[in-house]
Amino acid sequence: MSKLNDILACPRCGTALQALHCNGCQIDYPTHDGVPWLVADPPGIRSEWRNRWQAALADLESRQKAARDALDRTSSTAATERLSSLADGYTHQHHALRSLLSSLGLARPADLETYLALKTRLPSQMGLTSYQANVFRDWCWGDTESSASHDTISNLLAPMPPESMVVLGAGAGRLAYDLHQSLGPDLSVSLEINPYLTMLLKRLAGGDNVDLTEFPLAPSSGARSAIRRTLSAPAVAAEGFEVILADAMRPPFLPASFDVVITPWLVDVIDAEPRELLAEINQLLKPGGHWIYHGSVGFTRAQVAENINLEELLEMAADRGFTDISSTERASPYLDCPDSRHGRIESIVTMMAKKVEEAVPASRHQNLPDWIAKGRAPVPALASFRSQAMVTRIHALIMSLIDGKRTLKDMAEVMEAQQLMPKDEAESAIRGFLIKMLDEARSGRAL
Ligand SMILES: C[S@@+](CC[C@H](N)C(=O)[O-])C[C@H]1O[C@@H](n2cnc3c(N)ncnc32)[C@H](O)[C@@H]1O
C-alpha cells in the first residue's frame, strides 16, 4: 500500500492524502473489506450502493418467489427443469450477494419501490450487478477473451514496460490483474466505482475462491438457466496490485502519477463527456506517458452531437495533449458465455496515445454543501426544488388515479377539476407520461 499512499490525493480538493486522511477537508476516507473508498462523499455513495444492493436482493427474492409459484402451477417437464434451476439459483445468489457485501451493513429493508425511487446520484441505469457477465467472463469461462485483450495491450507496452499504471473502470479486474502479473510494474491500480466488483476483485486477487450463480442471457438448456460457478484467480496477485473504489472523473491521485492509463470499455459508457475524461487521463500521466483505450466506440447518448465516432475520438485526443495516436481494430467474440445461445461479435478498437502537453481538466465538482453532507442545516427551498416538487406531485396524482377503471379521459377530467390543466391538454400530457412509464417498465430500466 505504501507506493499507492505516495500518490493518493483527496478526490474533493486534490491535496495529498496522509494515510487516507485529507488535512484540507478534515476527512478520513474509509476502507471496506480492505478496499479504500476514495470518493468525494463516502457516506452518500455508501448509502446509494447500499440501496442498490438491497434493491438487488429484493429483486432476487421476488424472482425466486415468482419461479417457485410458476413451478407449483406447471405440469411441463421442460418448464419444471428451467424453473427449479432458476429458483435454486436465485436463492443461492441471494445468499452469496448478501454475504459478499455484508460490510456495507444492511439497513432495515424497505419496499423495492422505495429503493427505486431514491436512487439518485450514481447514474440511474447502473445497477449493482449490471456487469455480471463480465465477472464470469473474467474469472471463470472467458480465458480466450481475456488473453486476447491482455496480449493486445501487453504487446503495445512490451517496448516500454511501465513502472506504474492505472486501469480506470476496471470492472471485475481481470485485465488489470493479468497485465500486472505479466508486466510486473511496481504499482498497478484497479479503479472502479462499483463495490460489488471491487470487493470481488480484492478477494480473488488475494487468493480466495468465490461461489456465485450465473444466469446466462439465453440458456442453452433448462438446467443451465442458473449455473453455480466457482470464481478464482490463477495465482495471488504479485506485490503492488491495488484495488480502490473511486470515480474515474475524480481520480484520487496526484498529477503525473502514472506511466500508463488504461480505460477498457469505458469511454462510451461512462456518464461524462469524453473530452473531460481525456483531460483527467492527461493529468494522471507523466509527460511522455501513454493512454490506452481498448473496447467499443459505440456512444448511445440522448444528444445526437455527443454520439462521437472513432475519428472524432482520435481528434479529441490530439486536442487534449496527446500525440503519436494509433488505433487498430479487430472483430472478436465478446461475453460469449459457453452456456448461452446469445453471444456478440464486437469490433474492438485498441488505441494508444502519448502525452505531450498538459490538458486542464474541468474544475472539480464543488464540494457538497453542509445541509447535504452533514444534514444538520435546513434544506433550502430552492426554486428548482419547488418546481420539482410540483412535478412529483402531478406524477403521483396521475399514478394514484390508475385504478384499473378510469380511462385517460376520466383522468384528464380530474386534472381539470383540480385546476391543474384544461382536460384536452391534460389528456395528451397524461398519454405522453404513461408512454414513458410503459417504456421504462418494458425495458426493465425501473430496476
Ligand atoms: C463496460 S464496463 C467494462 C468493465 C471492464 N473494463 C471490462 O472490460 O470488463 C464499464 C465499467 O466502468 C465502470 N464505471 C462506469 N463509470 C465509472 C466511473 N465514473 N468511475 C469508475 N468506474 C466507472 C462500471 O462500473 C463498469 O465496471
The ligand as an SDF file (V2000), in Angstrom:
LIG
                    3D

 27 29  0  0  0  0  0  0  0  0999 V2000
  -18.4340   -1.7660  -19.8530 C   0  0  0  0  0  0  0  0  0  0  0  0
  -17.8110   -1.9870  -18.2470 S   0  0  0  0  0  0  0  0  0  0  0  0
  -16.1770   -2.5170  -18.6040 C   0  0  0  0  0  0  0  0  0  0  0  0
  -15.5350   -3.1920  -17.4240 C   0  0  0  0  0  0  0  0  0  0  0  0
  -14.1060   -3.6850  -17.6840 C   0  0  0  0  0  0  0  0  0  0  0  0
  -13.2310   -2.6100  -18.0370 N   0  0  0  0  0  0  0  0  0  0  0  0
  -14.1260   -4.7510  -18.7340 C   0  0  0  0  0  0  0  0  0  0  0  0
  -13.5770   -4.5170  -19.8100 O   0  0  0  0  0  0  0  0  0  0  0  0
  -14.6870   -5.8200  -18.4720 O   0  0  0  0  0  0  0  0  0  0  0  0
  -17.5900   -0.3360  -17.6730 C   0  0  0  0  0  0  0  0  0  0  0  0
  -17.0980   -0.2760  -16.2300 C   0  0  0  0  0  0  0  0  0  0  0  0
  -16.8510    1.0770  -15.8930 O   0  0  0  0  0  0  0  0  0  0  0  0
  -17.3150    1.2960  -14.5810 C   0  0  0  0  0  0  0  0  0  0  0  0
  -17.5880    2.7370  -14.4500 N   0  0  0  0  0  0  0  0  0  0  0  0
  -18.5740    3.4570  -15.0450 C   0  0  0  0  0  0  0  0  0  0  0  0
  -18.4860    4.7580  -14.6750 N   0  0  0  0  0  0  0  0  0  0  0  0
  -17.4170    4.8500  -13.8520 C   0  0  0  0  0  0  0  0  0  0  0  0
  -16.8160    5.9280  -13.1460 C   0  0  0  0  0  0  0  0  0  0  0  0
  -17.2970    7.1730  -13.2290 N   0  0  0  0  0  0  0  0  0  0  0  0
  -15.7380    5.6720  -12.3950 N   0  0  0  0  0  0  0  0  0  0  0  0
  -15.2270    4.4270  -12.2910 C   0  0  0  0  0  0  0  0  0  0  0  0
  -15.7570    3.3530  -12.9150 N   0  0  0  0  0  0  0  0  0  0  0  0
  -16.8320    3.5680  -13.7020 C   0  0  0  0  0  0  0  0  0  0  0  0
  -18.5690    0.4300  -14.4880 C   0  0  0  0  0  0  0  0  0  0  0  0
  -18.9350    0.1920  -13.1540 O   0  0  0  0  0  0  0  0  0  0  0  0
  -18.1120   -0.8100  -15.2300 C   0  0  0  0  0  0  0  0  0  0  0  0
  -17.4910   -1.7250  -14.3790 O   0  0  0  0  0  0  0  0  0  0  0  0
  1  2  1  0
  2  3  1  0
  2 10  1  0
  3  4  1  0
  4  5  1  0
  5  6  1  0
  5  7  1  0
  7  8  2  0
  7  9  1  0
 10 11  1  0
 11 12  1  0
 11 26  1  0
 12 13  1  0
 13 14  1  0
 13 24  1  0
 14 15  1  0
 14 23  1  0
 15 16  2  0
 16 17  1  0
 17 18  1  0
 17 23  2  0
 18 19  1  0
 18 20  2  0
 20 21  1  0
 21 22  2  0
 22 23  1  0
 24 25  1  0
 24 26  1  0
 26 27  1  0
M  CHG  2   2   1   9  -1
M  END
$$$$
